[in-house]
Amino acid sequence: MLEKTPHPNDGLSSGPQLRQALDQIGQIVLDGLRHGHFRCAISSAIGKNNRRDLVIEAGKSHKFTIPEDELPR
């Protein structure tokens, strides 16, 4: 069983959506490496109220909406 390694941003304050997005990206990479190959696309845009819409596409799409004030500085 793989142990979870510390994430480089663990010491930074971030909102729950950002944390979930980073965890999802990490899981996609690990699953792809176990499988042997994978393709992933990540895109972002500024939406309503200065929120960041982050979309991760890897087989299926995952969308996260991250408020600007929850981004680490």
Rosetta constraint file for C-alpha pairs under 8 A:
AtomPair CA 6 CA 10 HARMONIC 6.78 0.50
AtomPair CA 12 CA 72 HARMONIC 6.39 0.50
AtomPair CA 13 CA 70 HARMONIC 7.97 0.50
AtomPair CA 13 CA 72 HARMONIC 5.94 0.50
AtomPair CA 14 CA 18 HARMONIC 6.41 0.50
AtomPair CA 14 CA 19 HARMONIC 6.65 0.50
AtomPair CA 14 CA 70 HARMONIC 5.49 0.50
AtomPair CA 14 CA 71 HARMONIC 5.80 0.50
AtomPair CA 14 CA 72 HARMONIC 5.53 0.50
AtomPair CA 15 CA 19 HARMONIC 6.37 0.50
AtomPair CA 15 CA 66 HARMONIC 7.63 0.50
AtomPair CA 15 CA 70 HARMONIC 4.85 0.50
AtomPair CA 15 CA 71 HARMONIC 6.97 0.50
AtomPair CA 16 CA 20 HARMONIC 6.11 0.50
AtomPair CA 17 CA 21 HARMONIC 6.12 0.50
AtomPair CA 17 CA 64 HARMONIC 6.14 0.50
AtomPair CA 17 CA 65 HARMONIC 6.68 0.50
AtomPair CA 17 CA 66 HARMONIC 5.79 0.50
AtomPair CA 18 CA 22 HARMONIC 6.19 0.50
AtomPair CA 18 CA 64 HARMONIC 7.58 0.50
AtomPair CA 18 CA 66 HARMONIC 6.23 0.50
AtomPair CA 18 CA 70 HARMONIC 7.78 0.50
AtomPair CA 18 CA 71 HARMONIC 7.51 0.50
AtomPair CA 19 CA 23 HARMONIC 6.13 0.50
AtomPair CA 20 CA 24 HARMONIC 6.03 0.50
AtomPair CA 21 CA 25 HARMONIC 6.24 0.50
AtomPair CA 21 CA 64 HARMONIC 6.57 0.50
AtomPair CA 22 CA 26 HARMONIC 6.26 0.50
AtomPair CA 23 CA 27 HARMONIC 6.18 0.50
AtomPair CA 24 CA 28 HARMONIC 6.15 0.50
AtomPair CA 25 CA 29 HARMONIC 6.31 0.50
AtomPair CA 25 CA 56 HARMONIC 7.56 0.50
AtomPair CA 26 CA 30 HARMONIC 6.25 0.50
AtomPair CA 27 CA 31 HARMONIC 6.00 0.50
AtomPair CA 28 CA 32 HARMONIC 6.01 0.50
AtomPair CA 28 CA 58 HARMONIC 7.25 0.50
AtomPair CA 29 CA 33 HARMONIC 6.14 0.50
AtomPair CA 29 CA 38 HARMONIC 8.00 0.50
AtomPair CA 30 CA 34 HARMONIC 6.19 0.50
AtomPair CA 31 CA 35 HARMONIC 6.12 0.50
AtomPair CA 32 CA 36 HARMONIC 5.98 0.50
AtomPair CA 32 CA 37 HARMONIC 5.40 0.50
AtomPair CA 32 CA 38 HARMONIC 4.93 0.50
AtomPair CA 32 CA 39 HARMONIC 7.98 0.50
AtomPair CA 33 CA 37 HARMONIC 6.15 0.50
AtomPair CA 33 CA 38 HARMONIC 7.47 0.50
AtomPair CA 38 CA 58 HARMONIC 7.68 0.50
AtomPair CA 39 CA 58 HARMONIC 6.15 0.50
AtomPair CA 40 CA 56 HARMONIC 7.14 0.50
AtomPair CA 40 CA 57 HARMONIC 5.62 0.50
AtomPair CA 40 CA 58 HARMONIC 4.63 0.50
AtomPair CA 40 CA 59 HARMONIC 7.92 0.50
AtomPair CA 41 CA 56 HARMONIC 5.88 0.50
AtomPair CA 41 CA 57 HARMONIC 5.11 0.50
AtomPair CA 41 CA 58 HARMONIC 6.65 0.50
AtomPair CA 42 CA 54 HARMONIC 7.25 0.50
AtomPair CA 42 CA 55 HARMONIC 5.74 0.50
AtomPair CA 42 CA 56 HARMONIC 4.59 0.50
AtomPair CA 42 CA 57 HARMONIC 6.33 0.50
AtomPair CA 43 CA 54 HARMONIC 5.86 0.50
AtomPair CA 43 CA 55 HARMONIC 5.33 0.50
AtomPair CA 43 CA 56 HARMONIC 6.69 0.50
AtomPair CA 44 CA 52 HARMONIC 6.58 0.50
AtomPair CA 44 CA 53 HARMONIC 5.44 0.50
AtomPair CA 44 CA 54 HARMONIC 4.46 0.50
AtomPair CA 44 CA 55 HARMONIC 6.27 0.50
AtomPair CA 45 CA 52 HARMONIC 5.76 0.50
AtomPair CA 45 CA 53 HARMONIC 5.31 0.50
AtomPair CA 45 CA 54 HARMONIC 6.82 0.50
AtomPair CA 46 CA 50 HARMONIC 5.81 0.50
AtomPair CA 46 CA 51 HARMONIC 5.73 0.50
AtomPair CA 46 CA 52 HARMONIC 4.70 0.50
AtomPair CA 46 CA 53 HARMONIC 6.12 0.50
AtomPair CA 47 CA 51 HARMONIC 5.23 0.50
AtomPair CA 47 CA 52 HARMONIC 5.91 0.50
AtomPair CA 47 CA 53 HARMONIC 6.21 0.50
AtomPair CA 49 CA 67 HARMONIC 7.96 0.50
AtomPair CA 50 CA 67 HARMONIC 6.85 0.50
AtomPair CA 50 CA 68 HARMONIC 6.07 0.50
AtomPair CA 51 CA 65 HARMONIC 6.34 0.50
AtomPair CA 51 CA 66 HARMONIC 5.47 0.50
AtomPair CA 51 CA 67 HARMONIC 4.35 0.50
AtomPair CA 51 CA 68 HARMONIC 5.44 0.50
AtomPair CA 52 CA 65 HARMONIC 5.59 0.50
AtomPair CA 52 CA 66 HARMONIC 4.97 0.50
AtomPair CA 52 CA 67 HARMONIC 6.21 0.50
AtomPair CA 52 CA 68 HARMONIC 6.75 0.50
AtomPair CA 53 CA 63 HARMONIC 7.00 0.50
AtomPair CA 53 CA 64 HARMONIC 5.88 0.50
AtomPair CA 53 CA 65 HARMONIC 4.63 0.50
AtomPair CA 53 CA 66 HARMONIC 6.44 0.50
AtomPair CA 54 CA 63 HARMONIC 5.68 0.50
AtomPair CA 54 CA 64 HARMONIC 5.10 0.50
AtomPair CA 54 CA 65 HARMONIC 6.24 0.50
AtomPair CA 54 CA 66 HARMONIC 7.55 0.50
AtomPair CA 55 CA 61 HARMONIC 6.69 0.50
AtomPair CA 55 CA 62 HARMONIC 5.66 0.50
AtomPair CA 55 CA 63 HARMONIC 4.47 0.50
AtomPair CA 55 CA 64 HARMONIC 6.41 0.50
AtomPair CA 56 CA 61 HARMONIC 5.61 0.50
AtomPair CA 56 CA 62 HARMONIC 5.13 0.50
AtomPair CA 56 CA 63 HARMONIC 6.44 0.50
AtomPair CA 57 CA 61 HARMONIC 4.36 0.50
AtomPair CA 57 CA 62 HARMONIC 6.43 0.50
AtomPair CA 66 CA 70 HARMONIC 6.81 0.50
AtomPair CA 66 CA 71 HARMONIC 7.54 0.50
AtomPair CA 67 CA 71 HARMONIC 7.18 0.50
